């Protein structure tokens, strides 16, 4: 039966796979989805198995799972997708929140080495596409699938941690639009684009950077991981007649 795309306040029975699921935004998203009844599957890379299992156990409800699955390893992603399919049957929600970056000023082209460009694109673009490729059969099987790609305002402002990261996020936004058209109505695809978020995602950025950024933001504070997670939750619940677009959650920083 095809989805009606009516708003809902419950995710009971829904399976949500979250890459970077033990990281700041990923785990905050898992907590919100689990509270509404979703069964969450946390995919992680750098965390330990013990830590990942503890984080999964901290979620509301029961039956949550976690798997080590680097998004740069397509074979592992497909193997994990097969395991999840055997356990859960389908996937209703895929949140791509895994990522990597390094601060390099836009004017310092020498510091933006070939290797760094390749690494940034491999994780933030190729890895997202590989994850979508691995889980698309399970999302289509649900006939009411949702992919949320955690992007960045860097993708349309041109200002971010480095130029390769800007390119990766712009690419994900545009490819996301193409996927939304290609796989509708079985699967919706949405980009969620934060601005500055209070996390350790960008190495070397601390309180001083955050304070300076907050002063330039119309809403006068930087974002929290829960600000981003709340938008992902809305995509899965109240904003169900939405696909092929970008939702900006930055307090107005892009203005």
C-alpha positions, 0 to 999 in steps of 0.5 A: 500500500502506498503512503498517504504522506499525512502528518503523524505523531508516532514512529511506532514500528518504523526502522531508522538507520542512522550513520554517524549514529553514535556521534553528536547529531546522529545520537541526538536524532536517535533519541528523538526518533526512539522517543516516538517509537522508532527502532533505531540502528546506529552505524558507527566507525570510530567509536568502540563497540562497547561505547556504541552498544551503551549508547544504543541501550540508552535510547527509549524503547527496546530492540535498538541495534548498532553495527560498525560500518565505515561509510567509505567501505561499500562492501561492509555497508551492503553486508550490514544492510543485508543483516538489517534486512534479515532482522528488521525486514525493511528500513523506513528512515535513513539519516546520513549524519556521518561526516569528516572535515578539517578547517582550511581557510578558503584563501589557503589553496596550498593547504587544501592538498589533493589528499585532503580533497580526496578524503573530504569527498570520499567521506562526505559525498561518495560515502553518503551515496554508497550508504543510500545505494546499500539501503535503497532496496530496503527503503523502497520495500517500505513504500514510505521511505525517507532519506535525510542527508545532514548537509550544511549551509556551506553547500549554498553559501560557499563558506565552510570549513574548507572548499572541498567540504563546500563542494561535497555538501553542494553535491549532496544537495543537488544529487539529493534532489535528483534522487527525490525525483527518481525514487518518488513516491516510495522514498522521499529525500531531504537535505537538512542544512545546519550552520554553526553547531555546538559540537566537536565536528570541526577540529580546533573550533572552540568556545572563542569561535562559537562566541564570535559566530553567535554574535553574527547570527540573527537569533544570537546563538549557535545551533545545538545538535538537538536543533538539528535533530528536531528538524529530522524528526519533523521530516519524519512526522509533521513534514511528510508532504516534503521531498526534494528540497533543503531545510535550513536550520542555522538561526539565520546565519546564512542571511 
